[in-house]
Amino acid sequence: MEKENNKGGRPRVAVQKKKRITLNCTSAEYRAIKSKAERSNLSLSDYCLRSAMAKPLPKVYSPERVDELRKLAGMANNLNQIAHSVNAGERLKLSSLQDLEQIRELLSKLK
Protein backbone atom coordinates (compact mmCIF):
# COMPACT_ATOMS: atom_id res chain seq x y z
CA MET A 1 0.00 0.00 0.00
CA GLU A 2 1.55 3.29 -1.12
CA LYS A 3 1.36 6.19 1.25
CA GLU A 4 0.77 9.69 -0.11
CA ASN A 5 3.19 12.30 1.13
CA ASN A 6 0.75 15.02 2.19
CA LYS A 7 2.39 17.58 4.41
CA GLY A 8 -0.63 19.87 4.54
CA GLY A 9 -0.30 23.62 4.28
CA ARG A 10 -1.31 26.00 1.56
CA PRO A 11 -2.10 24.43 -1.84
CA ARG A 12 0.15 25.35 -4.74
CA VAL A 13 -1.02 28.02 -7.16
CA ALA A 14 -1.51 27.09 -10.81
CA VAL A 15 0.95 29.70 -12.12
CA GLN A 16 3.77 30.69 -9.86
CA LYS A 17 5.13 34.20 -10.06
CA LYS A 18 8.89 33.76 -9.97
CA LYS A 19 10.15 37.09 -11.29
CA ARG A 20 10.65 40.14 -9.10
CA ILE A 21 10.82 43.78 -10.16
CA THR A 22 12.43 46.43 -8.00
CA LEU A 23 10.93 49.89 -8.19
CA ASN A 24 12.82 52.97 -7.04
CA CYS A 25 10.75 55.90 -5.81
CA THR A 26 10.79 58.70 -3.27
CA SER A 27 9.09 58.37 0.10
CA ALA A 28 6.30 60.66 -1.11
CA GLU A 29 5.78 58.58 -4.26
CA TYR A 30 5.76 55.38 -2.18
CA ARG A 31 3.11 56.78 0.17
CA ALA A 32 1.00 57.94 -2.78
CA ILE A 33 1.18 54.53 -4.51
CA LYS A 34 0.52 52.69 -1.27
CA SER A 35 -2.47 54.91 -0.54
CA LYS A 36 -3.93 54.27 -4.00
CA ALA A 37 -3.43 50.52 -3.59
CA GLU A 38 -5.20 50.57 -0.23
CA ARG A 39 -8.12 52.61 -1.64
CA SER A 40 -8.40 50.02 -4.43
CA ASN A 41 -8.32 47.16 -1.91
CA LEU A 42 -5.27 45.70 -3.64
CA SER A 43 -1.85 44.73 -2.40
CA LEU A 44 0.95 47.03 -3.42
CA SER A 45 2.26 44.34 -5.77
CA ASP A 46 -1.14 43.76 -7.43
CA TYR A 47 -1.76 47.49 -7.79
CA CYS A 48 1.60 48.11 -9.48
CA LEU A 49 1.21 45.05 -11.72
CA ARG A 50 -2.28 46.03 -12.85
CA SER A 51 -1.16 49.60 -13.49
CA ALA A 52 1.87 48.49 -15.49
CA MET A 53 -0.11 45.97 -17.53
CA ALA A 54 -2.87 48.50 -18.24
CA LYS A 55 -5.42 46.21 -16.63
CA PRO A 56 -8.51 47.93 -15.30
CA LEU A 57 -8.25 48.98 -11.69
CA PRO A 58 -11.27 48.72 -9.42
CA LYS A 59 -13.35 51.88 -9.26
CA VAL A 60 -12.83 53.94 -6.15
CA TYR A 61 -15.81 55.90 -4.95
CA SER A 62 -15.77 58.84 -2.58
CA PRO A 63 -17.56 58.35 0.75
CA GLU A 64 -20.32 60.68 -0.49
CA ARG A 65 -20.80 58.56 -3.62
CA VAL A 66 -20.93 55.36 -1.55
CA ASP A 67 -23.59 56.96 0.65
CA GLU A 68 -25.65 57.93 -2.41
CA LEU A 69 -25.37 54.42 -3.84
CA ARG A 70 -26.52 52.92 -0.53
CA LYS A 71 -29.51 55.28 -0.45
CA LEU A 72 -30.38 54.28 -4.00
CA ALA A 73 -30.20 50.59 -3.09
CA GLY A 74 -32.59 51.23 -0.20
CA MET A 75 -34.95 53.15 -2.46
CA ALA A 76 -34.99 50.25 -4.92
CA ASN A 77 -37.04 48.30 -2.40
CA ASN A 78 -39.54 51.16 -2.19
CA LEU A 79 -39.76 51.30 -5.98
CA ASN A 80 -40.43 47.57 -6.13
CA GLN A 81 -43.25 47.93 -3.60
CA ILE A 82 -44.74 50.83 -5.57
CA ALA A 83 -44.63 48.79 -8.79
CA HIS A 84 -46.22 45.82 -7.05
CA SER A 85 -49.05 48.01 -5.71
CA VAL A 86 -49.72 49.63 -9.10
CA ASN A 87 -49.70 46.24 -10.83
CA ALA A 88 -52.21 45.02 -8.26
CA GLY A 89 -54.54 47.87 -9.28
CA GLU A 90 -54.02 50.10 -6.26
CA ARG A 91 -53.85 53.87 -6.61
CA LEU A 92 -50.61 55.68 -5.97
CA LYS A 93 -50.32 57.33 -2.58
CA LEU A 94 -48.77 60.76 -2.05
CA SER A 95 -45.87 59.16 -0.16
CA SER A 96 -45.22 56.90 -3.16
CA LEU A 97 -45.02 59.91 -5.46
CA GLN A 98 -42.58 61.56 -3.04
CA ASP A 99 -40.46 58.38 -3.01
CA LEU A 100 -40.41 58.38 -6.81
CA GLU A 101 -39.29 62.03 -6.84
CA GLN A 102 -36.46 61.24 -4.38
CA ILE A 103 -35.31 58.36 -6.58
CA ARG A 104 -35.38 60.62 -9.66
CA GLU A 105 -33.33 63.31 -7.88
CA LEU A 106 -30.75 60.80 -6.63
CA LEU A 107 -30.41 59.24 -10.07
CA SER A 108 -29.80 62.65 -11.63
CA LYS A 109 -27.03 63.26 -9.04
CA LEU A 110 -25.36 59.94 -9.85
CA LYS A 111 -25.04 60.67 -13.59
N, CA, C and O atoms as a Tinker XYZ file with bonds, in Angstrom:
   444  protein
     1  N      0.844000   -1.171000    0.000000    73     2
     2  CA     0.000000    0.000000    0.000000    64     1     3
     3  C      0.894000    1.240000    0.000000    63     2     4     5
     4  O      1.703000    1.433000    0.907000    81     3
     5  N      0.737000    2.081000   -1.034000    73     3     6
     6  CA     1.552000    3.292000   -1.116000    64     5     7
     7  C      0.947000    4.381000   -0.261000    63     6     8     9
     8  O     -0.272000    4.540000   -0.194000    81     7
     9  N      1.796000    5.110000    0.375000    73     7    10
    10  CA     1.357000    6.186000    1.251000    64     9    11
    11  C      1.616000    7.517000    0.553000    63    10    12    13
    12  O      2.722000    7.769000    0.076000    81    11
    13  N      0.581000    8.375000    0.493000    73    11    14
    14  CA     0.770000    9.694000   -0.112000    64    13    15
    15  C      1.523000   10.582000    0.853000    63    14    16    17
    16  O      1.311000   10.529000    2.065000    81    15
    17  N      2.400000   11.395000    0.306000    73    15    18
    18  CA     3.192000   12.304000    1.132000    64    17    19
    19  C      2.492000   13.654000    1.180000    63    18    20    21
    20  O      2.843000   14.560000    0.425000    81    19
    21  N      1.511000   13.794000    2.055000    73    19    22
    22  CA     0.746000   15.024000    2.188000    64    21    23
    23  C      1.192000   15.738000    3.455000    63    22    24    25
    24  O      0.911000   15.294000    4.569000    81    23
    25  N      1.887000   16.842000    3.267000    73    23    26
    26  CA     2.392000   17.581000    4.415000    64    25    27
    27  C      1.445000   18.687000    4.855000    63    26    28    29
    28  O      1.744000   19.416000    5.801000    81    27
    29  N      0.329000   18.821000    4.194000    73    27    30
    30  CA    -0.626000   19.873000    4.545000    64    29    31
    31  C     -0.148000   21.227000    4.070000    63    30    32    33
    32  O      0.711000   21.320000    3.193000    81    31
    33  N     -0.702000   22.272000    4.649000    73    31    34
    34  CA    -0.298000   23.619000    4.279000    64    33    35
    35  C     -1.107000   24.181000    3.137000    63    34    36    37
    36  O     -2.132000   23.629000    2.737000    81    35
    37  N     -0.623000   25.287000    2.625000    73    35    38
    38  CA    -1.311000   25.997000    1.556000    64    37    39
    39  C     -1.134000   25.260000    0.233000    63    38    40    41
    40  O     -0.026000   24.837000   -0.095000    81    39
    41  N     -2.225000   25.101000   -0.537000    73    39    42
    42  CA    -2.096000   24.433000   -1.837000    64    41    43
    43  C     -1.286000   25.289000   -2.820000    63    42    44    45
    44  O     -1.261000   26.515000   -2.717000    81    43
    45  N     -0.644000   24.641000   -3.746000    73    43    46
    46  CA     0.153000   25.348000   -4.742000    64    45    47
    47  C     -0.755000   26.097000   -5.712000    63    46    48    49
    48  O     -1.854000   25.647000   -6.035000    81    47
    49  N     -0.268000   27.253000   -6.171000    73    47    50
    50  CA    -1.016000   28.021000   -7.161000    64    49    51
    51  C     -0.724000   27.457000   -8.540000    63    50    52    53
    52  O      0.328000   26.857000   -8.763000    81    51
    53  N     -1.663000   27.651000   -9.471000    73    51    54
    54  CA    -1.508000   27.093000  -10.815000    64    53    55
    55  C     -0.308000   27.697000  -11.541000    63    54    56    57
    56  O      0.477000   26.978000  -12.159000    81    55
    57  N     -0.172000   29.018000  -11.462000    73    55    58
    58  CA     0.946000   29.696000  -12.122000    64    57    59
    59  C      1.727000   30.444000  -11.048000    63    58    60    61
    60  O      1.213000   31.360000  -10.405000    81    59
    61  N      2.960000   30.040000  -10.871000    73    59    62
    62  CA     3.773000   30.692000   -9.858000    64    61    63
    63  C      4.441000   31.923000  -10.437000    63    62    64    65
    64  O      4.926000   31.911000  -11.568000    81    63
    65  N      4.461000   32.977000   -9.653000    73    63    66
    66  CA     5.134000   34.203000  -10.056000    64    65    67
    67  C      6.553000   34.139000   -9.507000    63    66    68    69
    68  O      6.771000   34.252000   -8.301000    81    67
    69  N      7.514000   33.956000  -10.410000    73    67    70
    70  CA     8.891000   33.758000   -9.969000    64    69    71
    71  C      9.787000   34.964000  -10.216000    63    70    72    73
    72  O     10.910000   35.005000   -9.713000    81    71
    73  N      9.325000   35.930000  -10.965000    73    71    74
    74  CA    10.149000   37.092000  -11.293000    64    73    75
    75  C      9.809000   38.255000  -10.373000    63    74    76    77
    76  O      8.651000   38.463000  -10.011000    81    75
    77  N     10.825000   38.999000  -10.006000    73    75    78
    78  CA    10.653000   40.137000   -9.096000    64    77    79
    79  C     11.158000   41.391000   -9.806000    63    78    80    81
    80  O     12.168000   41.365000  -10.508000    81    79
    81  N     10.433000   42.480000   -9.606000    73    79    82
    82  CA    10.819000   43.776000  -10.162000    64    81    83
    83  C     11.049000   44.725000   -8.997000    63    82    84    85
    84  O     10.226000   44.804000   -8.085000    81    83
    85  N     12.144000   45.433000   -9.025000    73    83    86
    86  CA    12.430000   46.432000   -7.999000    64    85    87
    87  C     12.072000   47.800000   -8.559000    63    86    88    89
    88  O     12.427000   48.131000   -9.690000    81    87
    89  N     11.381000   48.576000   -7.773000    73    87    90
    90  CA    10.930000   49.890000   -8.195000    64    89    91
    91  C     11.548000   50.933000   -7.273000    63    90    92    93
    92  O     11.393000   50.853000   -6.055000    81    91
    93  N     12.238000   51.895000   -7.835000    73    91    94
    94  CA    12.823000   52.972000   -7.042000    64    93    95
    95  C     11.903000   54.184000   -7.081000    63    94    96    97
    96  O     11.473000   54.620000   -8.149000    81    95
    97  N     11.607000   54.722000   -5.897000    73    95    98
    98  CA    10.745000   55.897000   -5.812000    64    97    99
    99  C     11.072000   56.660000   -4.538000    63    98   100   101
   100  O     11.742000   56.146000   -3.642000    81    99
   101  N     10.593000   57.881000   -4.474000    73    99   102
   102  CA    10.792000   58.695000   -3.274000    64   101   103
   103  C      9.806000   58.241000   -2.201000    63   102   104   105
   104  O      8.878000   57.482000   -2.482000    81   103
   105  N     10.009000   58.702000   -0.990000    73   103   106
   106  CA     9.086000   58.371000    0.101000    64   105   107
   107  C      7.683000   58.891000   -0.200000    63   106   108   109
   108  O      6.690000   58.220000    0.084000    81   107
   109  N      7.607000   60.080000   -0.772000    73   107   110
   110  CA     6.297000   60.665000   -1.110000    64   109   111
   111  C      5.602000   59.832000   -2.185000    63   110   112   113
   112  O      4.401000   59.577000   -2.095000    81   111
   113  N      6.355000   59.409000   -3.201000    73   111   114
   114  CA     5.776000   58.575000   -4.255000    64   113   115
   115  C      5.310000   57.240000   -3.688000    63   114   116   117
   116  O      4.239000   56.746000   -4.040000    81   115
   117  N      6.123000   56.660000   -2.806000    73   115   118
   118  CA     5.760000   55.383000   -2.180000    64   117   119
   119  C      4.446000   55.518000   -1.406000    63   118   120   121
   120  O      3.555000   54.676000   -1.527000    81   119
   121  N      4.337000   56.583000   -0.613000    73   119   122
   122  CA     3.111000   56.784000    0.172000    64   121   123
   123  C      1.900000   56.976000   -0.745000    63   122   124   125
   124  O      0.811000   56.476000   -0.463000    81   123
   125  N      2.103000   57.704000   -1.837000    73   123   126
   126  CA     1.000000   57.937000   -2.779000    64   125   127
   127  C      0.552000   56.627000   -3.433000    63   126   128   129
   128  O     -0.645000   56.360000   -3.536000    81   127
   129  N      1.514000   55.813000   -3.872000    73   127   130
   130  CA     1.181000   54.534000   -4.513000    64   129   131
   131  C      0.519000   53.600000   -3.509000    63   130   132   133
   132  O     -0.471000   52.936000   -3.819000    81   131
   133  N      1.077000   53.556000   -2.303000    73   131   134
   134  CA     0.519000   52.686000   -1.267000    64   133   135
   135  C     -0.909000   53.108000   -0.918000    63   134   136   137
   136  O     -1.780000   52.260000   -0.722000    81   135
   137  N     -1.143000   54.401000   -0.843000    73   135   138
   138  CA    -2.472000   54.912000   -0.543000    64   137   139
   139  C     -3.469000   54.522000   -1.641000    63   138   140   141
   140  O     -4.591000   54.110000   -1.348000    81   139
   141  N     -3.057000   54.654000   -2.894000    73   139   142
   142  CA    -3.934000   54.272000   -4.003000    64   141   143
   143  C     -4.226000   52.782000   -3.980000    63   142   144   145
   144  O     -5.352000   52.365000   -4.254000    81   143
   145  N     -3.226000   51.979000   -3.658000    73   143   146
   146  CA    -3.425000   50.525000   -3.586000    64   145   147
   147  C     -4.424000   50.185000   -2.485000    63   146   148   149
   148  O     -5.305000   49.348000   -2.681000    81   147
   149  N     -4.290000   50.826000   -1.335000    73   147   150
   150  CA    -5.204000   50.571000   -0.226000    64   149   151
   151  C     -6.627000   50.983000   -0.581000    63   150   152   153
   152  O     -7.578000   50.268000   -0.265000    81   151
   153  N     -6.779000   52.153000   -1.248000    73   151   154
   154  CA    -8.121000   52.606000   -1.640000    64   153   155
   155  C     -8.748000   51.663000   -2.658000    63   154   156   157
   156  O     -9.972000   51.556000   -2.741000    81   155
   157  N     -7.903000   50.973000   -3.437000    73   155   158
   158  CA    -8.399000   50.021000   -4.433000    64   157   159
   159  C     -8.575000   48.626000   -3.857000    63   158   160   161
   160  O     -8.983000   47.705000   -4.565000    81   159
   161  N     -8.267000   48.467000   -2.566000    73   159   162
   162  CA    -8.323000   47.158000   -1.907000    64   161   163
   163  C     -7.434000   46.128000   -2.601000    63   162   164   165
   164  O     -7.812000   44.967000   -2.763000    81   163
   165  N     -6.250000   46.576000   -3.006000    73   163   166
   166  CA    -5.273000   45.699000   -3.642000    64   165   167
   167  C     -3.965000   45.757000   -2.865000    63   166   168   169
   168  O     -3.668000   46.739000   -2.185000    81   167
   169  N     -3.190000   44.682000   -2.982000    73   167   170
   170  CA    -1.852000   44.725000   -2.401000    64   169   171
   171  C     -1.024000   45.682000   -3.247000    63   170   172   173
   172  O     -1.382000   46.000000   -4.381000    81   171
   173  N      0.069000   46.128000   -2.687000    73   171   174
   174  CA     0.954000   47.034000   -3.418000    64   173   175
   175  C      1.440000   46.366000   -4.707000    63   174   176   177
   176  O      1.494000   46.996000   -5.763000    81   175
   177  N      1.786000   45.097000   -4.606000    73   175   178
   178  CA     2.258000   44.340000   -5.766000    64   177   179
   179  C      1.180000   44.253000   -6.846000    63   178   180   181
   180  O      1.453000   44.524000   -8.016000    81   179
   181  N     -0.051000   43.874000   -6.461000    73   179   182
   182  CA    -1.138000   43.758000   -7.434000    64   181   183
   183  C     -1.469000   45.107000   -8.069000    63   182   184   185
   184  O     -1.731000   45.186000   -9.269000    81   183
   185  N     -1.458000   46.162000   -7.262000    73   183   186
   186  CA    -1.761000   47.491000   -7.793000    64   185   187
   187  C     -0.735000   47.894000   -8.854000    63   186   188   189
   188  O     -1.100000   48.339000   -9.942000    81   187
   189  N      0.547000   47.736000   -8.530000    73   187   190
   190  CA     1.598000   48.109000   -9.484000    64   189   191
   191  C      1.532000   47.246000  -10.739000    63   190   192   193
   192  O      1.705000   47.750000  -11.848000    81   191
   193  N      1.284000   45.952000  -10.572000    73   191   194
   194  CA     1.207000   45.052000  -11.722000    64   193   195
   195  C      0.042000   45.411000  -12.627000    63   194   196   197
   196  O      0.193000   45.465000  -13.848000    81   195
   197  N     -1.118000   45.657000  -12.033000    73   195   198
   198  CA    -2.279000   46.034000  -12.845000    64   197   199
   199  C     -2.049000   47.363000  -13.563000    63   198   200   201
   200  O     -2.422000   47.523000  -14.725000    81   199
   201  N     -1.440000   48.301000  -12.866000    73   199   202
   202  CA    -1.163000   49.596000  -13.486000    64   201   203
   203  C     -0.196000   49.446000  -14.655000    63   202   204   205
   204  O     -0.400000   50.027000  -15.721000    81   203
   205  N      0.848000   48.668000  -14.447000    73   203   206
   206  CA     1.866000   48.489000  -15.492000    64   205   207
   207  C      1.326000   47.714000  -16.690000    63   206   208   209
   208  O      1.737000   47.960000  -17.824000    81   207
   209  N      0.424000   46.795000  -16.449000    73   207   210
   210  CA    -0.108000   45.966000  -17.530000    64   209   211
   211  C     -1.360000   46.574000  -18.159000    63   210   212   213
   212  O     -1.999000   45.959000  -19.012000    81   211
   213  N     -1.697000   47.776000  -17.731000    73   211   214
   214  CA    -2.872000   48.500000  -18.240000    64   213   215
   215  C     -4.148000   47.693000  -18.040000    63   214   216   217
   216  O     -5.072000   47.772000  -18.850000    81   215
   217  N     -4.197000   46.920000  -16.969000    73   215   218
   218  CA    -5.421000   46.211000  -16.633000    64   217   219
   219  C     -6.314000   47.175000  -15.875000    63   218   220   221
   220  O     -5.823000   48.064000  -15.181000    81   219
   221  N     -7.622000   47.005000  -16.002000    73   219   222
   222  CA    -8.513000   47.934000  -15.304000    64   221   223
   223  C     -8.377000   47.805000  -13.789000    63   222   224   225
   224  O     -8.340000   46.706000  -13.236000    81   223
   225  N     -8.307000   48.941000  -13.153000    73   223   226
   226  CA    -8.249000   48.982000  -11.693000    64   225   227
   227  C     -9.669000   49.101000  -11.166000    63   226   228   229
   228  O    -10.532000   49.666000  -11.836000    81   227
   229  N     -9.920000   48.576000   -9.977000    73   227   230
   230  CA   -11.268000   48.721000   -9.418000    64   229   231
   231  C    -11.627000   50.188000   -9.238000    63   230   232   233
   232  O    -10.773000   51.011000   -8.909000    81   231
   233  N    -12.902000   50.509000   -9.457000    73   231   234
   234  CA   -13.346000   51.884000   -9.259000    64   233   235
   235  C    -13.296000   52.229000   -7.791000    63   234   236   237
   236  O    -13.632000   51.416000   -6.930000    81   235
   237  N    -12.874000   53.442000   -7.520000    73   235   238
   238  CA   -12.828000   53.940000   -6.150000    64   237   239
   239  C    -13.851000   55.063000   -6.047000    63   238   240   241
   240  O    -13.792000   56.049000   -6.782000    81   239
   241  N    -14.779000   54.897000   -5.133000    73   239   242
   242  CA   -15.814000   55.898000   -4.952000    64   241   243
   243  C    -15.538000   56.713000   -3.696000    63   242   244   245
   244  O    -15.011000   56.202000   -2.708000    81   243
   245  N    -15.898000   57.974000   -3.754000    73   243   246
   246  CA   -15.774000   58.836000   -2.582000    64   245   247
   247  C    -16.805000   58.387000   -1.544000    63   246   248   249
   248  O    -17.794000   57.743000   -1.894000    81   247
   249  N    -16.580000   58.723000   -0.276000    73   247   250
   250  CA   -17.563000   58.352000    0.754000    64   249   251
   251  C    -18.962000   58.906000    0.452000    63   250   252   253
   252  O    -19.965000   58.262000    0.758000    81   251
   253  N    -19.023000   60.095000   -0.146000    73   251   254
   254  CA   -20.322000   60.679000   -0.493000    64   253   255
   255  C    -21.018000   59.837000   -1.554000    63   254   256   257
   256  O    -22.224000   59.602000   -1.484000    81   255
   257  N    -20.238000   59.383000   -2.542000    73   255   258
   258  CA   -20.799000   58.564000   -3.623000    64   257   259
   259  C    -21.298000   57.217000   -3.078000    63   258   260   261
   260  O    -22.355000   56.728000   -3.477000    81   259
   261  N    -20.526000   56.633000   -2.167000    73   259   262
   262  CA   -20.928000   55.365000   -1.554000    64   261   263
   263  C    -22.238000   55.545000   -0.800000    63   262   264   265
   264  O    -23.119000   54.687000   -0.855000    81   263
   265  N    -22.361000   56.674000   -0.091000    73   263   266
   266  CA   -23.587000   56.959000    0.651000    64   265   267
   267  C    -24.770000   57.092000   -0.301000    63   266   268   269
   268  O    -25.853000   56.580000   -0.017000    81   267
   269  N    -24.576000   57.773000   -1.425000    73   267   270
   270  CA   -25.646000   57.934000   -2.413000    64   269   271
   271  C    -26.053000   56.585000   -3.004000    63   270   272   273
   272  O    -27.239000   56.322000   -3.202000    81   271
   273  N    -25.068000   55.735000   -3.284000    73   271   274
   274  CA   -25.375000   54.418000   -3.844000    64   273   275
   275  C    -26.136000   53.557000   -2.838000    63   274   276   277
   276  O    -27.027000   52.798000   -3.220000    81   275
   277  N    -25.793000   53.671000   -1.567000    73   275   278
   278  CA   -26.520000   52.920000   -0.535000    64   277   279
   279  C    -27.967000   53.409000   -0.429000    63   278   280   281
   280  O    -28.894000   52.610000   -0.295000    81   279
   281  N    -28.146000   54.733000   -0.492000    73   279   282
   282  CA   -29.507000   55.281000   -0.447000    64   281   283
   283  C    -30.318000   54.767000   -1.635000    63   282   284   285
   284  O    -31.485000   54.401000   -1.491000    81   283
   285  N    -29.694000   54.745000   -2.797000    73   283   286
   286  CA   -30.377000   54.281000   -4.001000    64   285   287
   287  C    -30.767000   52.814000   -3.870000    63   286   288   289
   288  O    -31.855000   52.417000   -4.288000    81   287
   289  N    -29.882000   52.011000   -3.292000    73   287   290
   290  CA   -30.202000   50.592000   -3.095000    64   289   291
   291  C    -31.396000   50.441000   -2.151000    63   290   292   293
   292  O    -32.252000   49.583000   -2.366000    81   291
   293  N    -31.454000   51.267000   -1.113000    73   291   294
   294  CA   -32.592000   51.229000   -0.200000    64   293   295
   295  C    -33.875000   51.655000   -0.878000    63   294   296   297
   296  O    -34.941000   51.101000   -0.612000    81   295
   297  N    -33.769000   52.651000   -1.763000    73   295   298
   298  CA   -34.947000   53.146000   -2.460000    64   297   299
   299  C    -35.448000   52.144000   -3.497000    63   298   300   301
   300  O    -36.618000   52.179000   -3.880000    81   299
   301  N    -34.580000   51.262000   -3.946000    73   299   302
   302  CA   -34.985000   50.246000   -4.925000    64   301   303
   303  C    -36.086000   49.374000   -4.340000    63   302   304   305
   304  O    -37.003000   48.964000   -5.052000    81   303
   305  N    -36.000000   49.093000   -3.055000    73   303   306
   306  CA   -37.037000   48.301000   -2.395000    64   305   307
   307  C    -38.365000   49.048000   -2.420000    63   306   308   309
   308  O    -39.413000   48.458000   -2.683000    81   307
   309  N    -38.315000   50.356000   -2.144000    73   307   310
   310  CA   -39.541000   51.161000   -2.190000    64   309   311
   311  C    -40.140000   51.157000   -3.593000    63   310   312   313
   312  O    -41.354000   51.036000   -3.756000    81   311
   313  N    -39.293000   51.288000   -4.593000    73   311   314
   314  CA   -39.757000   51.297000   -5.979000    64   313   315
   315  C    -40.426000   49.969000   -6.332000    63   314   316   317
   316  O    -41.450000   49.944000   -7.016000    81   315
   317  N    -39.850000   48.888000   -5.868000    73   315   318
   318  CA   -40.428000   47.569000   -6.126000    64   317   319
   319  C    -41.811000   47.446000   -5.482000    63   318   320   321
   320  O    -42.733000   46.891000   -6.080000    81   319
   321  N    -41.948000   47.963000   -4.272000    73   319   322
   322  CA   -43.246000   47.926000   -3.600000    64   321   323
   323  C    -44.278000   48.790000   -4.320000    63   322   324   325
   324  O    -45.447000   48.421000   -4.426000    81   323
   325  N    -43.829000   49.948000   -4.816000    73   323   326
   326  CA   -44.735000   50.830000   -5.575000    64   325   327
   327  C    -45.207000   50.113000   -6.840000    63   326   328   329
   328  O    -46.398000   50.118000   -7.153000    81   327
   329  N    -44.276000   49.500000   -7.560000    73   327   330
   330  CA   -44.631000   48.789000   -8.793000    64   329   331
   331  C    -45.596000   47.648000   -8.497000    63   330   332   333
   332  O    -46.555000   47.428000   -9.237000    81   331
   333  N    -45.342000   46.935000   -7.429000    73   331   334
   334  CA   -46.220000   45.823000   -7.046000    64   333   335
   335  C    -47.640000   46.332000   -6.763000    63   334   336   337
   336  O    -48.618000   45.723000   -7.195000    81   335
   337  N    -47.745000   47.438000   -6.042000    73   335   338
   338  CA   -49.053000   48.013000   -5.713000    64   337   339
   339  C    -49.796000   48.458000   -6.967000    63   338   340   341
   340  O    -50.987000   48.187000   -7.118000    81   339
   341  N    -49.092000   49.138000   -7.861000    73   339   342
   342  CA   -49.722000   49.628000   -9.098000    64   341   343
   343  C    -50.165000   48.456000   -9.963000    63   342   344   345
   344  O    -51.246000   48.484000  -10.551000    81   343
   345  N    -49.324000   47.423000  -10.037000    73   343   346
   346  CA   -49.696000   46.244000  -10.832000    64   345   347
   347  C    -50.876000   45.499000  -10.224000    63   346   348   349
   348  O    -51.601000   44.796000  -10.929000    81   347
   349  N    -51.069000   45.651000   -8.923000    73   347   350
   350  CA   -52.207000   45.019000   -8.262000    64   349   351
   351  C    -53.473000   45.864000   -8.387000    63   350   352   353
   352  O    -54.529000   45.466000   -7.897000    81   351
   353  N    -53.380000   47.025000   -9.037000    73   351   354
   354  CA   -54.542000   47.872000   -9.276000    64   353   355
   355  C    -54.775000   48.927000   -8.215000    63   354   356   357
   356  O    -55.801000   49.607000   -8.241000    81   355
   357  N    -53.862000   49.078000   -7.296000    73   355   358
   358  CA   -54.022000   50.098000   -6.259000    64   357   359
   359  C    -53.640000   51.463000   -6.813000    63   358   360   361
   360  O    -52.864000   51.568000   -7.763000    81   359
   361  N    -54.195000   52.507000   -6.205000    73   359   362
   362  CA   -53.851000   53.872000   -6.606000    64   361   363
   363  C    -52.568000   54.284000   -5.913000    63   362   364   365
   364  O    -52.252000   53.814000   -4.820000    81   363
   365  N    -51.840000   55.165000   -6.563000    73   363   366
   366  CA   -50.606000   55.675000   -5.969000    64   365   367
   367  C    -50.917000   56.607000   -4.810000    63   366   368   369
   368  O    -51.814000   57.446000   -4.896000    81   367
   369  N    -50.175000   56.455000   -3.735000    73   367   370
   370  CA   -50.324000   57.333000   -2.579000    64   369   371
   371  C    -49.377000   58.514000   -2.743000    63   370   372   373
   372  O    -48.427000   58.453000   -3.523000    81   371
   373  N    -49.635000   59.574000   -2.014000    73   371   374
   374  CA   -48.771000   60.757000   -2.053000    64   373   375
   375  C    -47.347000   60.395000   -1.633000    63   374   376   377
   376  O    -46.383000   60.881000   -2.225000    81   375
   377  N    -47.211000   59.550000   -0.621000    73   375   378
   378  CA   -45.869000   59.157000   -0.160000    64   377   379
   379  C    -45.119000   58.397000   -1.255000    63   378   380   381
   380  O    -43.898000   58.509000   -1.367000    81   379
   381  N    -45.849000   57.628000   -2.057000    73   379   382
   382  CA   -45.220000   56.901000   -3.158000    64   381   383
   383  C    -44.688000   57.864000   -4.211000    63   382   384   385
   384  O    -43.600000   57.668000   -4.753000    81   383
   385  N    -45.463000   58.904000   -4.495000    73   383   386
   386  CA   -45.016000   59.908000   -5.456000    64   385   387
   387  C    -43.779000   60.640000   -4.937000    63   386   388   389
   388  O    -42.870000   60.958000   -5.704000    81   387
   389  N    -43.751000   60.903000   -3.633000    73   387   390
   390  CA   -42.583000   61.557000   -3.036000    64   389   391
   391  C    -41.358000   60.644000   -3.117000    63   390   392   393
   392  O    -40.250000   61.108000   -3.384000    81   391
   393  N    -41.565000   59.336000   -2.885000    73   391   394
   394  CA   -40.465000   58.377000   -3.009000    64   393   395
   395  C    -39.927000   58.354000   -4.443000    63   394   396   397
   396  O    -38.717000   58.313000   -4.661000    81   395
   397  N    -40.838000   58.381000   -5.409000    73   395   398
   398  CA   -40.415000   58.380000   -6.814000    64   397   399
   399  C    -39.601000   59.637000   -7.140000    63   398   400   401
   400  O    -38.610000   59.568000   -7.867000    81   399
   401  N    -40.023000   60.779000   -6.603000    73   399   402
   402  CA   -39.291000   62.028000   -6.837000    64   401   403
   403  C    -37.895000   61.965000   -6.221000    63   402   404   405
   404  O    -36.931000   62.436000   -6.825000    81   403
   405  N    -37.780000   61.384000   -5.020000    73   403   406
   406  CA   -36.461000   61.237000   -4.382000    64   405   407
   407  C    -35.543000   60.340000   -5.214000    63   406   408   409
   408  O    -34.356000   60.627000   -5.367000    81   407
   409  N    -36.095000   59.269000   -5.741000    73   407   410
   410  CA   -35.313000   58.357000   -6.579000    64   409   411
   411  C    -34.828000   59.103000   -7.834000    63   410   412   413
   412  O    -33.667000   58.989000   -8.226000    81   411
   413  N    -35.743000   59.869000   -8.455000    73   411   414
   414  CA   -35.380000   60.622000   -9.663000    64   413   415
   415  C    -34.240000   61.612000   -9.371000    63   414   416   417
   416  O    -33.288000   61.723000  -10.144000    81   415
   417  N    -34.355000   62.328000   -8.243000    73   415   418
   418  CA   -33.326000   63.305000   -7.876000    64   417   419
   419  C    -31.982000   62.633000   -7.629000    63   418   420   421
   420  O    -30.945000   63.130000   -8.068000    81   419
   421  N    -32.000000   61.510000   -6.930000    73   419   422
   422  CA   -30.754000   60.804000   -6.633000    64   421   423
   423  C    -30.117000   60.256000   -7.908000    63   422   424   425
   424  O    -28.897000   60.303000   -8.069000    81   423
   425  N    -30.941000   59.741000   -8.805000    73   423   426
   426  CA   -30.407000   59.243000  -10.074000    64   425   427
   427  C    -29.782000   60.361000  -10.896000    63   426   428   429
   428  O    -28.762000   60.148000  -11.551000    81   427
   429  N    -30.370000   61.534000  -10.873000    73   427   430
   430  CA   -29.796000   62.650000  -11.633000    64   429   431
   431  C    -28.461000   63.086000  -11.019000    63   430   432   433
   432  O    -27.573000   63.541000  -11.739000    81   431
   433  N    -28.310000   62.949000   -9.684000    73   431   434
   434  CA   -27.033000   63.259000   -9.038000    64   433   435
   435  C    -25.942000   62.273000   -9.429000    63   434   436   437
   436  O    -24.780000   62.648000   -9.586000    81   435
   437  N    -26.323000   61.017000   -9.584000    73   435   438
   438  CA   -25.356000   59.943000   -9.849000    64   437   439
   439  C    -24.828000   59.948000  -11.277000    63   438   440   441
   440  O    -23.813000   59.309000  -11.557000    81   439
   441  N    -25.488000   60.650000  -12.178000    73   439   442
   442  CA   -25.044000   60.668000  -13.586000    64   441   443
   443  C    -23.773000   61.389000  -13.770000    63   442   444
   444  O    -23.275000   61.488000  -14.892000    81   443
